[in-house]
Amino acid sequence: MARLDLNNNLLNQEIGNSKAIEIYRDGKFIGKYTLEKPEAITELEVSKFINSGSKYFVPAYQRGYRWTKKQVEDLLDDIWNWEENARYSLQPIVINQLEDGRIELVDGQQRLTTIYIILKASGLDNIKYQIEYKTRKGTAEFLKSSLGDESKSSENIDWFYMHQCYTTAQSYFENHNQDQWLDKLLDRERGAFFIQYQILKEVDSRKVEQIFTGLNAGKISLTNSELVKALILRENNFKNETYHNEFVEIAQEWDRIEKRLQEPNFWAWLGQNLSNDSPHIDLILDVVADLIKQEKNYNLEKKVFQELYSYNVINKYFHERDNIGIVSTFWKKVKQCFMTFEDWYSDNEIYHLVGYLLNAQKVDIKSLYQQYLEHDFLDFKTLIKKINFDELSLESTDLRKGLLLFNIVTCINTKSKFRFDDYVEGKYDVEHISPHSRFDKIQNPKERVEWINSIRDANLPIFSSLAFECVEKIAEDDEKFIDFYNSVIRLTEGKTWDRDNINRLGNLCLLDAETNRGYGNKPFPLKVKAIVKIDMKQSRYLLPTTKNAFLKYYSDLNVNNLTWDESDAEAYENVIKNTMFDYFRWEETEDEK
């Protein structure tokens, strides 16, 4: 039997006396065709199909639209740079002709949608083909008239990616002649085309969902969630009279879960990587797959199945028992898991304790959820590992966790919400409140000038006695600079620090990298001024206890806002220890408890 690989575009290869052809793509078997049905494989020129008036239909088992900015830019560049004396292949699409005249896209909806969006961005109005999504009502109209509407694009995750594709193409055409790009795309001799493979029932009796899964199971770009979605959103899974309502309900709930998990703070709170652009519902499916594996004692290892682990577990679960009701049973597990996370997120105390466990103690969300199911309740406070705050200093391995936990408990007590997304993105680290480096040791005149100017530009009355007339001369003369430096120290340090004690807990806080770079190692009042400015503009997330420390919230009423001395550090330190004691009672003996 002859074999044809669609990726090679070998439509005219010698087939000898073969009566049938096996069709492959990327090494994956698509189907078998007899020579009596040559119309099953055709070349579809972009210039023709955009005016065809075809109505493409994307079924529920398909993945949502997920082309990234880079993928769009790569396609735009490929067409722009195409100089070969041959047409440009946009890779194959697989279709199924429906009885109502629509064309079901079994594979290729990402490419057809992207081409449509790019054409809209180019200003081409005469686009006659349409794309309808089973589980995305209103998408055809969104593609037609709302691609540039950023607010509307936030209504679901597909529209977000479509809007991103549209703005990416618009930006591209600002630097490239769109008419020339369109000429290359639509050129009759060297323009772009698809190889279109049509499923013929009389030749290939497999269900379209099976063909879809077979086509994509080996592709890294297709995730667990997309394969599982293809597995469960098959209409023959819903055999009772209410199947349509259940079918639509699951599709809508799936979308709501994904949209919720895409919220940066929700995702970061769960201890997940914000740069992860794969469908976030994969996390829920992974949790459920682990539970099913444990419940059924499946011998399926992650190291074997790797990226497709949860799909293989769930697929085995579906085919092991009577199919009636299996979708509902499985979906209840998914909803229970997600709704539990939502409940935790909405409870102020649990939100903060779970966020700390997942982000600081690196507890695995799956093990945490399993513990919760086993006991139907979980005292999250008891899972927080004890930290000895009496021994914390700059050299302590638990210092960062201790300062973060102080913020967490402070937010619990004040009923405010800690921002885990800002914390993760801001790259917060331990910093000194009172400067720990001595700027009189600066040798670089340029750095000295910058340091002196920062004090002058602060316009604080405390510095009015200093002479700023000859900044460059002060910076170039070691003796003059040291004298100037010592004058600043006398004005701002108050009671002199014991330099051996500068690394104590009471002189340390968590600060984001950008703020720390911005004010450097300047005197305390300049740091305060920078902190106030950031807080007023809400330009960055100041951790609550960091802001409180700089604004002397923890110090006695008789405070000097121009200095941070050891009395301030001691008061701040006492608040940290008392707050931890009052909340956790770690210092009590078991008898006292």
N, C-alpha and C positions, 0 to 999 in steps of 0.2 A: 504493500500500500504506500502511495506517495505521501510525503510529509511536506507541509508548507509552514514556514515560520513567518508570521505577519511582520515581525520586526525587520526582516530582510527585504520586504516588499517584492518578493519573487513571485509575481502573479503569472508570469509566462514561463515558469520553469518546465523542463521536460517531465512528463508524468507517465510516459510509456503507455503500457496497456492497463494501467490501474483504473479500476472502476470507481474508486473513492479516494478522497484525500483527507488525511488527518491534519487538523489545524492547530498550531501551537503559537504561543506568544510568551516571550521571556522564559521559554522552556516549559511552560505550563500548557497542558492539553485544554483546548477550548471545545472542540467538537469534531465530528466526522461528516463529510459532505460527499454526495455522489456527483458525478460529472453531469448528471441530468439537471442539476440545479446550480448552474454557474452564476446566477444572479445573487446568490448568497454572499459573494465576496465582490465588493465594488470599490472603486476609487472615488472618493467624495471630495471634490474641489471646494475650497472655502468660498471661492467666488460664486459657485453655484448654490451651495446649500444656504448661504445667508439670504438668498432671494427665493428660497424654495417654499416658504410658508409652512414648513413642517412644524408640527406641534410635538415637542419632546416631553416625555413624562418621566420624572425621577421617582421611583417607588420608595416605600417607607424603609425597606431593608438597606437602602443605600446610605453611605456616609454623607454627612453634611458638607457644604462647601468649605474647604480649608486651605486654599492656596495662599501661601505666604507672600510677603512683599518680594523676597528674593526670587521665588519661583516665577512671579509675574515679570520681574525685571529680566530674568534669564530668557524667558520666551520673547520678550520685546527685543532684546539684544540679538537673539538667534535670527529673527526675521530681518532685523536691520543689517546684520553683517553677512547675510546669505548672498554669496557670490557664485555659487556653483551653477553649472549649466544643466541644472536638473531641478525638479520641484522639491519643495521642503516638506518632509513628512512630519505630521503632527502626532504620530503614533495612532494605533488602531482604536476604533470604538466598536462596541458590541451592542446590537439592538435587538429588540423583539417587537414585531409588528402587532399592535393590538387591534381587536375587531372594530373598535370605534374610530379607527383611522390615526390614532396617536401612536407615537413611536416610543416604546419603553427603553430607556437608557440603562442597560445592564452594566456597562462599563464605559467611561469616557465623559461623564457629566461634568467633571472638574474642568476638562479642557474646553468643552463646548460652552460652559458658563463663562470661563475666562475670556474666550474669544469674543463672546457677546459683550462683556463688560468693557473690554479694550476698544471694541468698535464704537460703543457708546461714548467712551472717553475721547475718542478721536473726532467726535462730532458727526459721525456717519449716522444719518437718520433712517435710511432705507434698509432697516434690518427686519426681515419678514419672518424669521424662524422664532419660535417661542419655547420657553422651558417652564414647565409646571412641576412643582414639588408636592408630593403626596402629603408630607407632614409639615409643610411650610406655607400655610395659606397666605396669600397676598404676595408671594415672592415674585410671581410673574409681573405684577404691577410695580413692585419695588424695583425690579430690574429695568422696567420700562421708564419709570419717571422719578425714582427717589434715590438713585445711587449716590448722589452728592449730598444727601441729607444726613448729616452726622448724628443728629438726635434720634432720627428714626432708625438708624442703623444699630442703635444700642438695644433695640427691642428683642433681637435674638442673635445668637452667635454666628449663624450663617450670614445674616445681613451685615454684621460687623466685618467679616472677611471680604464680602463683596464690595463694601464701601472702601475698604483698604485697598483692594485691587483697583478700584476706580480711581482713587486719588494717586496711587502709584503710577498708573498709566498717564494720568493728567500731568504729573510732574515730569514724566519721561518725555512727553511731547512738548514740554517747554524748552527742552534742549535738543530735540530731534524733530525734523520736519515730518509732521504726521501724514501729509499727502504722499511723500516719498515712501514712508513706512507702509501705508495702505497699498501703494502700487506694487511693492514687493510681495505683500501678503496675497494680493489678488491677481498677480500676473498669470496669464493663461499658460505660459510655458515654464515659468520657474516659480510660480506661486505655491502657497501651502495647500496640502490636501490631507485627508484622513483615508485610511483603509477601513471600510465599513464591513463588519461581519454580521450577517443577519441569522438569528437562530431560527431553524426550520424544524417544526415539531415532528414532521414525518421522518426526519433524519436523526434528530437528536431529541430523545424523549425526556431528557433531564429537566427538572424545574429550573426556572431562571435564577432562583436563589442559590441553587447548587452550583450553577455555572458561575455566578458572581463570586461565591466563596472560593471556588476552585481557581478562578482567575487571580484572586487577590491574597490568598492565604500565605503565599510565599513572599509577598512584598513587604518590606519594612515599613513603608509609608502607611499601610493599612493597620490600624491599631486594634487591640483587643476589643475595645468598645464598638468599633465599626463592624467587626466580624460578629460580635454577640448581637448587635442590633439586627444584622441580616438574619441571624439565627432565630430571633424571637418575633420579629415583625413580619411574619409570613401569615397570610390570611387563612391558610388551612390550619393554623394553630388555634383559631377562634371559631369553634364549630357550633356554638349555640346561637340563639336568635339575637343576642346582644353583642355579637362579636364585633360589629362595626364600632360601637361605642367604646368597648374595651381596647380595640385596636388603636383608635384615635387617642384615647386617654393615656395609654402607655407612651405613645409617640410624643404627646404634649408634656407628660411628666418627665420623660427623658430629657427633653429640651430645657425644662425648668431646672432640673438638677444640674445639667451642664452649665447653664447660665449662672446659677448660684455659685457653683464651684469656680467659675471664672472670676469672681469678685476677688481682687488682690488680697484684701485683708482676711477673707474667709480661707483662701488657699494658703496664705502664709501662716495663719493660725494653726492650720492642720500640719504644719511643719514641712510643707512642700516647697519645691524650688519655683520661684516666681518666673524664671525664664523658660520653664517647661511649656512648650506650645502644643503638646499633644492633647487630645480630649481629656479633660480632668475627671470625667466620669470613670475613666480607667481605674482610678484609685478605689472607688466604691466597688467596682466589679472585682478588683483584686482582693479586697477584704472579703467579699461574699464568696469568691472562689476558694479562699483559704478555709472558710467555715464549711463549705460543701465538701471539700477534700477531707477535712477532719471528721466530719459527720459520716461520710461514706467510706472512709479509710481507703481512698484512692491511692494507687501507687504512681503518682504523677509528680515529678520533681521539676522545680523551677529551672534548675541548671540545664535540664534537657530541653525544655520548651522555651525558655528564655522569654522573649517579648510576647509570645502567644500562650503563655502559661494559663491565664485565667480563661481565655477562650476555650482551650482544650479541656479544662476542668468542667466548665459549664456545658460544653458540647457533649461530653460524656454523661453528665447529669441528665440532659434532655433525652438522650437516646437509651438510657438505662431502664426507664419506666414508661408506663402508659402515658401517651402524649396529652391526654385530656386533662386540662387543668394545670399542666406543668408550667406554662407561661405565667399564670396567675400566682402560683406558688413561688416561682423564682422571683417574680417582680415584687412580691411582698417582702422578700428578704432584702432586695435592693432598697425599697422604700424605707424599711425599718432601719437599715444602716444609715441612710442619708438623713432621715428625720431625727434619729438619735443625735447625729452631729449638729443638726440645726438646733435641737433642744439645748445641747451643751453651749452652743454659740450664743443663744439668747439669754442664758442664765449668767449674770454678772460674775459670780464667784467661780462657777465651773469653767466659764470661758477663760478666765485668767490662769487658773490652775492647770487646765489642759494645755493651754498655749505654752506655759512654762515647761511642762513635762515634755511636750513634743519638740520645742525649739531649743531648750537649754539642756535638759537631761537626755534628749534624743531618744525618748521612748517611742516605740513603733506604734503607730495608730491602730494597726491590726491587732496587736496583742492587747492594747488598751480596750478596744471594743470587745474582744473575746472575753476579757476579764469582766467587763460590764455585763455581758450576756449570761455568764456563768452565775453571777450573784444577783442579777436584776437590780443591782445598785452598786455604786462604787464611791468610797470616801476618798476623793482625789487628794485631799490634804495629806492623808497618810502615805501617799506615794511620793511626796516630795522628800528628797534626801536631805538629811540634817546637815546644816552648815554651821561651823563654829565661828561666829562673828567676832569672838574675843581674839582670835588668832589671825584675822584677815589683815593683809597688808599688800603692797604692790607685788610682792614675790609669791603670794599665795595662789595656788592653782584654782581655788574656788572663788577667787575675788570677783571675777566677771559674773559668775552665776549669783553670787551674793548680792551684788549691786542690782542686777536685773530682778532678783526676787524681791528686793526692797521696793522697787518700782511696781511690781505686780501686786504686792500686798497693799501698797499705798492706793493703787487704783481700785482694789476691792473695797477698802475702807471708805474711799471718797465716792464710790459708785461712778467712777469715770471709766473710760474704755481705753486700754492700752492698744496702740496701733502696731501690730506685729508686722504688717507689710512695710511700714516706714522704718521699723527697727531693722528688718532684714536688709532692706535696700540701702539704708544709711550707713552701714558698716560701722556700727558703734563700737567704741573701744574705751578702755580705762584711761582717764586723763587726770592730771593734777588740777586742783582748783586754784591754789596758790602756785605760781610758777616754780618749777623745780630746777631749771637751768639758770645759770648766772650769765646775764647778757654782757657783763663787763669783760667776759672772755671772748667776745666776738672780734675776730681779726679783720673781717671783710668790711671795708668802709661803706660799701653799698648797703649791706645789711644794717650797719649802724645808722645810716641816714634814714632808712625805712623805719627803724625802731624809734628814732627820735621824732620823725614826722608823725608817726601814729599817735604819739603822746601829745604833740602840738595840736594835731587836728581833732583830738577828742574835745577840746575846748572846755575842759573841766577846771573849775576855780582852784582846785587843789594844786594845779600845775602853773598857776599864774605867776609864781615867783621865779620860774625857770627862764633862762635866756635861750631863745630860739633863733636869734639873729644870724648866727654863723654856724648853721648846722653842718655844712661840709667840713669846716675847720675843726669842729668838735669831733667829727667822725674820723678825721685823718690823724688826729693827735691822741695817742694812747692815754696820756695822763688826763687830758681834758675830757675824754669820753668816760673814763672811770669816775672822775669827779661828778660828771653829769649823771651817770648811772647811780652812784651812791646817793645823790640828791633825790632821785626818783624813789629809791628804796626807802629812804627815811620818810618820805611823804606817804608812801602807800603800804608799807609793811607793818606799821605800828610796832607792836611787840615783836622783836626779832624771832624768827623761826629757829628752832634747833634743827640744823640741816640734816642731822641723822634721823629726824622724826618726820621728814617731809613726805615719806612714802606711807604714812599711817592711813588707816581706813577713812578717817575724818577729813582727809585732804584729797579724796579720790571720788570720781563720778564717771558715769558713762556718757560719752559725747560722740556725735556723729563725725565722720572724717572731714566733711566739708567745713563744718563750723570750726573744728579744731585747726584746720589749715588756715582758715580765715583770720583767726585772732592770734594764732601762734602762741608764743610764750610771753605775751605782753603782760604788763602789771594788772593786778586784780580789777581795778576800776574800769579799765578798757575792756576786759573780758565781760564785765557786767553790762557795759554799754552795748556790746555786740549781742549778748544774750537777750537783752530787752528789745533790741531792734528786730531780731529774728522772731521773738515771741509776738511782737505787735503785728508784724507782717504775715505771721504764720507761714513763713517761707520754707521752714523745715520743721521736723518733729523734734521738739525738745522733750526729753523724758521728764516726767513730772518732778521727780526728786532732784534732778540736775538743776532745773529751773528754780526750785525751792531753795536749794543750797546757795546758788549765786545771789538770790534775792534775800538772803538772810532769814528765811522763813523759820529755820530751826534754831537760830541764835536767840540770846536773851533780848528783852525789849530795848535795853541800852546798847544799841549796836552802832558800829562805824561801818557804813556802807562802802568806804573807800579801801578797806583792808579785809584780808582773810587771815586771821592769826590762829594760834593754837587754841584759844578759847572758843572760837567758832567751830573749829575742827572737833573739839571735844563735845560740844553741844550736838553737832550733826551726828557724830558717832553714837552718842547716847540714844538719840532718836531712832537710829537704825536698829540698835540692839533691843530697845524697848518695844519697837514695832514688831520685830520678829518674835520676841518672847510672848507678847500679848496675843499674837495670832496663832503661833504653832505650839507654845508651851513646851519647847524642846528641853528646857533646863530643868523641868520638874522630874522627880523620880517617879517610878511606876506606882509607889505607894501613895504619893501625893495626887496622882491622877485618879 
